[in-house]
Structure formats: C-alpha cells, structure tokens
Amino acid sequence: MVSLKTSVAGIELENPLILASGILGQTASTISNMFKAGFGGVVTKSIGKDPRSGHPNPTMLELDTGLLNAMGLPNQGIDSFENELKELFSIVSGKPIIGSIFASNSSEFVDLAERMEDIGVHALELNLSCPHAKGYGAAIGHDTETAGTSVLEVKNAVDMPVFAKLPPADNISEIAQAVEGAGADAIVAINTLKAMAINLETRKPFLGNKVGGYSGPAIKPVGLRCVYESYQTVDIPVIGCGGITTGRDALEYVLAGATALEIGSSIYYRGKDAPRKIVEEMKSIMEQQEIDKLSDIIGAVHD
Ligand SMILES: Cc1cc2nc3c(=O)[nH]c(=O)nc-3n(C[C@H](O)[C@H](O)[C@H](O)COP(=O)(O)O)c2cc1C
C-alpha cells in the first residue's frame, strides 16, 4: 500500500497536499470544506494588521495557460480574522492549519506572529513574495537582508514552526540561505510571477492594478527550478508550489526536492475535488513505478 504521509518541521500531514494561501482560505466554512475535499493541510489567506480592501477591479483574468490576479492582499485584518480562526478550530480539530501573514516591516510581522500563536495555528507562513502589493511581500522577500531580519525577529518572538514563502527570484538560493540562517523551519517556493495582460482593443492593461501575479500550469517550470535550487542549497524542508495541477506535476516537484506541495489555481482548473484527484493520480503513478513511500523519492533528481 502506497503511503503519501509526510511531515514538515514537525507538522504531520496525511498527504502532502496543502491548500495555498489566498485560495478559498478566508472563512471557517471554506477552510473546513478544503479539508473535506482531501487536503492534508491548509494555509489561510494572508492576513495583515488592519483591514485592507485590495486593488480595484478587475482583479482576476484567465489567460491561455494560467491565471493573472492582482487582488492586492484584501483581508479583514487580524482582529476580525481571529474570530474566523476560532470558529475553524471548533469545527476541525487536530488538522494542520498554517497561518499566513504579511507586513511591511519586522515589528509588524512580530505582532501578527504573536497574535497567530495565541490563536493557536500550528505553523506560520511569512508572505515574503506577493508581487503586486507595494511595500509588502516580494518587496521584502527579494532583499536577502530584510527577508532574513523578518524571519529572525519572528523566530525570536514565537515558539512554533515558521515557513518563509519566497518569490521566484533568480537568486532564490541566496534568499533561501538567508532565511535558513535566520531560523526558518521550511521554505515555500514559489508565489506568483509578476506579470501583465494588455487589451489590444482598449489599448489598456486588463487588470485594475495594471500588473498582477501569474499562477497555474504556465509557472510550473519556474517553480520546479526554484525548488530544485533551494533543495541544493538548504537543509530545511522545501514546500513546492506553482502550477501543480496533476499527480504527475506533484511528483515532479517531489523529485526536485519538495517534502510537501501547496496547491492553488488547480482548484480553478479541476474543481474543489482537485486534491482528491491529485492524490489518486500520485498513488497510481507510485504503484506503477513501485514506489512505497514519498520519502523514497524526495530530491531523487539530484542523485
Ligand atoms: C487569487 C489568488 C490569491 C492569492 N493570494 C495569496 C495570498 O494572500 N498570500 C500568498 O502568499 N499567496 C497568494 N497567492 C499565491 C498562491 O498561494 C500560490 O503561491 C500561487 O498561486 C502559485 O500556485 P498555483 O499555481 O498552484 O496557483 C494567491 C494566488 C491567487 C491565484
């Protein structure tokens, strides 16, 4: 019997699929439905200190081989999200819930991290990579020093696993090294790619914010490269993310070095049943190739 069990920084997962931040991860009921749909873990929508309305419409566009979004980190702020998370814990207990936070500086990160720890999430994911919210996300993650400082201060403040979600940078190895040195317990690679689409008829950008983040099947090769390079450089686990749509995609990421996998746009392409379908496809390929457990092939492409 094939086993898909895995663990990241002490967080045990029944299967390696984790709902990526920002996709149906904002309310207690949608998050609990994601567990019912087959995810082994869930990352909640990135939450900031204060409520934020995000960018003007249109914020989302389907392209030929991916999705372009410029949501702009809309969220209800930590005070109101606390109630949502408490409700969630009363519905699902014991399931791995990773709280994603974004901030413009390390002291704000620390405040949010302490709040998340008090609420009781099992791990934190620092959004160091959103490409379309000025002063947040990638603005921090692209700078090795600022990324390292954010992780270091959060690690000094809380007693729980901290994941650093990195942008698809050319020098991802250096950033991965910096956050590992600062105490990160895992790396998540990658967030969306900064991109745009133009309407030939109106001669205007499609998105209200003009530029956004590209996700879905088109970005898989970039995600694979980032996981591959991170795995070569650091000893902490790497969580793969970016364009994982099928069981085949998921296993390619495992070969590149991923211990677990985050899934976002696939929910759009394959429906809410996406995790169950991907798990079944992974099992069937593993059976064909006589692989008993996931840990036998993590990073195998490096052998
Ligand atoms: C509509 C939308 C909203 C997103 N919001 C967030 C977010 O709040 N925080 C974050 O870290 N990533 C966010 N992401 C990025 C995803 O978590 C993920 O890193 C990215 O979409 C690549 O994975 P995918 O190709 O499986 O979608 C968002 C992506 C989409 C499409």
The ligand as an SDF file (V2000), in Angstrom:
LIG
                    3D

 31 33  0  0  0  0  0  0  0  0999 V2000
   -6.4380   34.6830   -6.3940 C   0  0  0  0  0  0  0  0  0  0  0  0
   -5.1260   34.4110   -5.7200 C   0  0  0  0  0  0  0  0  0  0  0  0
   -4.8880   34.9510   -4.4630 C   0  0  0  0  0  0  0  0  0  0  0  0
   -3.6640   34.7140   -3.8060 C   0  0  0  0  0  0  0  0  0  0  0  0
   -3.4470   35.2310   -2.5590 N   0  0  0  0  0  0  0  0  0  0  0  0
   -2.2970   34.9340   -1.9070 C   0  0  0  0  0  0  0  0  0  0  0  0
   -2.0810   35.3760   -0.5670 C   0  0  0  0  0  0  0  0  0  0  0  0
   -2.9420   36.0130    0.0580 O   0  0  0  0  0  0  0  0  0  0  0  0
   -0.8920   35.0590    0.0210 N   0  0  0  0  0  0  0  0  0  0  0  0
    0.0830   34.3210   -0.6080 C   0  0  0  0  0  0  0  0  0  0  0  0
    1.1380   34.0560   -0.0070 O   0  0  0  0  0  0  0  0  0  0  0  0
   -0.1110   33.8590   -1.8620 N   0  0  0  0  0  0  0  0  0  0  0  0
   -1.2690   34.1430   -2.5110 C   0  0  0  0  0  0  0  0  0  0  0  0
   -1.4680   33.6510   -3.7750 N   0  0  0  0  0  0  0  0  0  0  0  0
   -0.4200   32.8230   -4.4040 C   0  0  0  0  0  0  0  0  0  0  0  0
   -0.6890   31.3190   -4.2110 C   0  0  0  0  0  0  0  0  0  0  0  0
   -0.7230   30.9890   -2.8430 O   0  0  0  0  0  0  0  0  0  0  0  0
    0.3710   30.4810   -4.9250 C   0  0  0  0  0  0  0  0  0  0  0  0
    1.6340   30.7620   -4.3870 O   0  0  0  0  0  0  0  0  0  0  0  0
    0.4070   30.7580   -6.4280 C   0  0  0  0  0  0  0  0  0  0  0  0
   -0.9020   30.9370   -6.9340 O   0  0  0  0  0  0  0  0  0  0  0  0
    1.1180   29.6620   -7.2150 C   0  0  0  0  0  0  0  0  0  0  0  0
    0.4770   28.4210   -7.0490 O   0  0  0  0  0  0  0  0  0  0  0  0
   -0.6130   27.8490   -8.0930 P   0  0  0  0  0  0  0  0  0  0  0  0
   -0.0090   27.9020   -9.4520 O   0  0  0  0  0  0  0  0  0  0  0  0
   -0.9160   26.4630   -7.5830 O   0  0  0  0  0  0  0  0  0  0  0  0
   -1.8210   28.7380   -8.0000 O   0  0  0  0  0  0  0  0  0  0  0  0
   -2.6740   33.9020   -4.4420 C   0  0  0  0  0  0  0  0  0  0  0  0
   -2.9370   33.3500   -5.7040 C   0  0  0  0  0  0  0  0  0  0  0  0
   -4.1320   33.5840   -6.3490 C   0  0  0  0  0  0  0  0  0  0  0  0
   -4.3720   32.9690   -7.7090 C   0  0  0  0  0  0  0  0  0  0  0  0
  1  2  1  0
  2  3  1  0
  2 30  2  0
  3  4  2  0
  4  5  1  0
  4 28  1  0
  5  6  2  0
  6  7  1  0
  6 13  1  0
  7  8  2  0
  7  9  1  0
  9 10  1  0
 10 11  2  0
 10 12  1  0
 12 13  2  0
 13 14  1  0
 14 15  1  0
 14 28  1  0
 15 16  1  0
 16 17  1  0
 16 18  1  0
 18 19  1  0
 18 20  1  0
 20 21  1  0
 20 22  1  0
 22 23  1  0
 23 24  1  0
 24 25  2  0
 24 26  1  0
 24 27  1  0
 28 29  2  0
 29 30  1  0
 30 31  1  0
M  END
$$$$
